[in-house]
């Protein structure tokens, strides 16, 4: 009996405020549904587990043409991270792939009061008989009959039931495939060390190359510094993005620095 009570109380603790934590603790980056920059998902999303290196797995997703459109992060019991919950949230945000991770964060223990109540009772007593009486005036007798009721108050008792709940840290990242990869380079402004080495401030450095993109096919490499698009100087990441928009769908010549060598690469940007 005690075990049954403890189990029920623990289950009640787990289910307090049962909603979908992946939705409650979702942090969006971009909108997918109706956005023609992304491939709209068909059917349920694919669910994959992170390895021990989350950053490396995220990089692999970007290399394969996916963009993280949001993430969920929260702490809860084991039931909180159900696959049904994460699939439901992925459908809502339009993700085609979800990367999930959970790690045991510790054990929550405590006690919960459990009160039982025995209701009050009304007790009815029926009585009857013959009454005889003697006095100076003579002798008398007669029959009697009656009913009496008595209320017995209810009682209650409270037990303190211990509980133990395992707690976990949950992470889910939501990914959508890019439908239009113009160049296929994730680029950054030149870091301080590179500016010192190259003795220049302008340009962008290729931080990641997406597989199958124009940059990948044309053998642009991670670490290449892009200086020009045709004859237009690349000043910084914002300026480079503007040049890619200007030359979308056209053949261009990129001037780059690879190591200590300057070279040119010809390629056609996607629309």
C-alpha positions as CSV (number, residue, x, y, z in Angstrom):
1,X,0.0,0.0,0.0
2,X,2.8,2.4,1.0
3,X,4.6,1.8,-2.3
4,X,1.4,2.4,-4.3
5,X,0.8,5.7,-2.5
6,X,4.5,6.8,-3.1
7,X,4.2,5.9,-6.8
8,X,1.0,7.9,-7.3
9,X,2.5,10.9,-5.5
10,X,5.7,10.7,-7.6
11,X,3.6,10.4,-10.8
12,X,1.6,13.4,-9.7
13,X,4.7,15.4,-9.1
14,X,6.1,14.5,-12.5
15,X,2.9,15.5,-14.3
16,X,2.3,18.8,-12.6
17,X,1.8,21.3,-15.4
18,X,2.2,18.6,-18.1
19,X,2.5,20.5,-21.4
20,X,5.1,20.2,-24.1
21,X,8.4,21.6,-22.7
22,X,9.9,21.6,-26.2
23,X,7.3,24.2,-27.1
24,X,7.3,26.1,-23.8
25,X,11.1,26.6,-23.9
26,X,11.5,27.1,-27.7
27,X,13.8,29.9,-28.9
28,X,13.3,30.8,-32.6
29,X,16.0,32.0,-35.0
30,X,14.1,32.0,-38.3
31,X,10.6,31.2,-39.6
32,X,10.5,28.2,-41.9
33,X,6.8,27.7,-42.8
34,X,6.0,29.6,-45.9
35,X,9.6,30.9,-46.3
36,X,10.8,30.0,-49.8
37,X,14.4,30.2,-48.6
38,X,13.9,26.7,-47.1
39,X,12.7,23.4,-48.3
40,X,9.3,22.9,-46.8
41,X,9.2,19.6,-44.9
42,X,7.2,16.6,-46.0
43,X,6.0,14.1,-43.3
44,X,7.6,13.7,-39.9
45,X,11.1,15.1,-39.1
46,X,14.1,12.9,-38.8
47,X,15.3,12.7,-35.2
48,X,19.1,12.2,-34.5
49,X,21.0,12.1,-31.3
50,X,24.0,14.3,-30.7
51,X,27.4,12.8,-30.2
52,X,29.7,13.9,-27.4
53,X,30.8,16.9,-29.6
54,X,27.7,19.1,-30.1
55,X,29.7,21.8,-32.0
56,X,31.1,19.3,-34.4
57,X,27.7,17.8,-35.1
58,X,26.2,21.3,-35.7
59,X,29.0,22.1,-38.2
60,X,28.3,18.8,-40.0
61,X,24.6,19.8,-40.3
62,X,25.6,23.2,-41.8
63,X,28.0,21.5,-44.2
64,X,25.1,19.4,-45.5
65,X,23.0,22.5,-46.3
66,X,20.9,22.8,-43.1
67,X,20.3,25.9,-41.1
68,X,19.4,25.9,-37.4
69,X,16.0,27.6,-37.1
70,X,15.6,27.4,-33.4
71,X,16.3,25.3,-30.3
72,X,14.6,24.1,-27.0
73,X,16.5,23.8,-23.8
74,X,15.1,22.8,-20.4
75,X,15.6,20.7,-17.2
76,X,13.0,18.1,-16.3
77,X,12.2,14.5,-15.4
78,X,12.7,11.6,-17.8
79,X,9.1,11.8,-19.1
80,X,9.5,15.4,-20.3
81,X,11.8,14.4,-23.2
82,X,9.4,12.2,-25.0
83,X,9.9,11.7,-28.7
84,X,6.3,12.6,-29.3
85,X,6.8,16.0,-27.8
86,X,9.8,16.9,-29.8
87,X,8.2,15.7,-33.1
88,X,5.1,17.8,-32.3
89,X,7.3,20.9,-31.9
90,X,9.3,20.1,-35.0
91,X,6.1,20.0,-37.0
92,X,5.0,23.3,-35.6
93,X,8.2,25.1,-36.6
94,X,8.6,23.3,-39.9
95,X,11.9,21.5,-39.1
96,X,12.9,18.6,-41.3
97,X,15.6,17.4,-38.9
98,X,15.9,17.6,-35.1
99,X,19.1,16.9,-33.2
100,X,18.5,15.9,-29.5
101,X,20.6,15.5,-26.4
102,X,19.9,14.8,-22.8
103,X,22.2,14.4,-19.8
104,X,21.4,13.4,-16.3
105,X,21.6,16.5,-14.1
106,X,21.0,14.9,-10.7
107,X,18.3,13.6,-8.4
108,X,15.5,15.5,-6.8
109,X,14.2,14.1,-3.4
110,X,11.7,15.3,-0.9
111,X,8.5,14.4,0.9
112,X,4.9,15.0,0.0
113,X,2.0,15.0,2.5
114,X,-0.7,12.3,1.9
115,X,-3.9,12.8,3.9
116,X,-6.6,10.2,4.3
117,X,-10.0,11.0,5.8
118,X,-12.6,8.7,7.4
119,X,-16.0,10.4,7.1
120,X,-18.2,10.9,10.2
121,X,-21.1,8.6,10.9
122,X,-24.7,9.1,12.3
123,X,-25.6,6.2,14.6
124,X,-29.4,5.6,15.2
125,X,-30.6,3.7,18.3
126,X,-34.1,2.3,18.7
127,X,-35.4,1.5,22.2
128,X,-38.6,0.0,23.6
129,X,-39.9,-1.7,26.7
130,X,-42.2,-1.6,29.7
131,X,-41.9,0.8,32.5
132,X,-43.1,0.0,36.1
133,X,-43.4,2.5,38.8
134,X,-44.4,2.3,42.5
135,X,-45.3,5.2,44.8
136,X,-47.4,6.2,47.8
137,X,-50.4,6.4,45.6
138,X,-50.1,2.9,44.3
139,X,-48.7,1.0,41.3
140,X,-48.4,2.1,37.7
141,X,-47.0,0.5,34.5
142,X,-46.9,1.2,30.7
143,X,-45.1,0.5,27.4
144,X,-42.5,3.0,25.8
145,X,-40.8,3.2,22.4
146,X,-38.2,5.8,21.1
147,X,-35.4,6.6,18.7
148,X,-32.1,8.5,19.4
149,X,-29.3,9.6,17.0
150,X,-25.7,10.2,17.8
151,X,-23.1,11.8,15.4
152,X,-19.6,10.5,15.5
153,X,-17.2,13.0,13.9
154,X,-14.8,11.9,11.1
155,X,-11.1,11.6,11.5
156,X,-8.1,12.3,9.3
157,X,-4.5,11.3,9.3
158,X,-1.5,12.6,7.3
159,X,1.6,10.7,6.2
160,X,4.7,12.2,4.8
161,X,5.6,10.1,1.7
162,X,9.2,10.4,0.4
163,X,9.8,10.7,-3.4
164,X,12.8,10.5,-5.7
165,X,12.8,12.0,-9.2
166,X,15.7,11.8,-11.7
167,X,16.3,15.1,-13.4
168,X,17.8,15.6,-16.9
169,X,19.0,18.5,-19.0
170,X,17.3,18.4,-22.4
171,X,18.5,20.0,-25.7
172,X,16.8,19.9,-29.1
173,X,17.9,21.9,-32.1
174,X,15.7,22.3,-35.2
175,X,17.0,22.3,-38.7
176,X,15.7,23.2,-42.2
177,X,17.4,22.6,-45.5
178,X,18.2,25.7,-47.5
179,X,16.5,25.6,-50.9
180,X,18.7,28.3,-52.5
181,X,22.4,28.1,-51.8
182,X,23.9,31.1,-53.8
183,X,27.6,30.4,-53.1
184,X,27.7,27.9,-50.2
185,X,30.2,29.6,-48.0
186,X,29.7,30.6,-44.3
187,X,32.0,33.6,-44.1
188,X,33.3,35.8,-41.3
189,X,35.1,39.1,-41.0
190,X,38.8,38.8,-40.7
191,X,39.9,38.1,-37.1
192,X,42.6,40.2,-35.5
193,X,45.3,37.6,-35.9
194,X,44.6,37.2,-39.7
195,X,44.6,41.0,-40.2
196,X,48.0,41.2,-38.6
197,X,49.4,38.4,-40.7
198,X,47.9,39.6,-44.0
199,X,48.5,43.3,-43.2
200,X,44.9,44.2,-44.3
201,X,41.5,44.9,-42.8
202,X,39.2,44.1,-45.8
203,X,38.0,40.8,-47.0
204,X,36.1,37.8,-45.5
205,X,37.4,34.4,-44.5
206,X,35.6,31.1,-45.4
207,X,34.6,29.4,-42.2
208,X,32.5,26.6,-43.7
209,X,31.8,25.2,-47.2
210,X,28.4,23.5,-47.9
211,X,28.6,20.3,-49.8
212,X,27.4,20.3,-53.4
213,X,27.4,24.1,-53.5
214,X,29.1,26.3,-56.2
215,X,31.9,27.0,-53.7
216,X,32.3,23.3,-52.9
217,X,32.4,22.3,-56.6
218,X,34.9,25.1,-57.4
219,X,37.2,23.9,-54.6
220,X,37.0,27.0,-52.4
221,X,38.5,25.8,-49.0
222,X,37.9,26.6,-45.4
223,X,40.4,29.4,-44.5
224,X,40.4,31.0,-47.9
225,X,40.3,34.8,-47.7
226,X,38.0,36.3,-50.4
227,X,39.2,39.7,-51.6
228,X,37.1,40.5,-54.7
229,X,34.0,39.5,-56.6
230,X,35.0,40.4,-60.2
231,X,36.5,43.8,-59.8
232,X,34.5,44.8,-56.7
233,X,36.5,44.9,-53.4
234,X,35.1,42.9,-50.5
235,X,35.1,45.2,-47.5
236,X,33.4,43.0,-44.9
237,X,30.7,40.3,-44.4
238,X,27.8,42.7,-45.1
239,X,29.4,44.1,-48.2
240,X,30.2,40.5,-49.5
241,X,26.5,39.5,-49.0
242,X,25.5,42.5,-51.1
243,X,27.8,41.5,-53.9
244,X,26.5,38.0,-53.9
245,X,23.0,39.4,-54.3
246,X,24.1,41.6,-57.2
247,X,25.7,38.8,-59.1
248,X,23.1,36.1,-58.3
249,X,22.9,33.6,-61.2
250,X,25.9,35.0,-63.0
251,X,29.4,33.8,-63.7
252,X,31.9,35.6,-61.4
253,X,35.6,35.5,-60.7
254,X,36.6,35.4,-57.0
255,X,40.0,36.7,-56.0
256,X,41.2,34.9,-52.9
257,X,44.3,34.4,-50.7
258,X,45.1,30.8,-49.8
259,X,48.0,30.6,-47.4
260,X,50.4,33.2,-48.8
261,X,49.3,32.8,-52.4
262,X,46.8,35.0,-54.2
263,X,44.7,33.2,-56.9
264,X,41.4,33.5,-58.8
265,X,38.5,31.1,-59.0
266,X,35.8,31.3,-61.6
267,X,32.3,30.0,-60.8
268,X,28.6,30.6,-61.4
269,X,26.5,31.7,-58.5
270,X,23.1,30.1,-58.1
271,X,20.0,32.3,-58.4
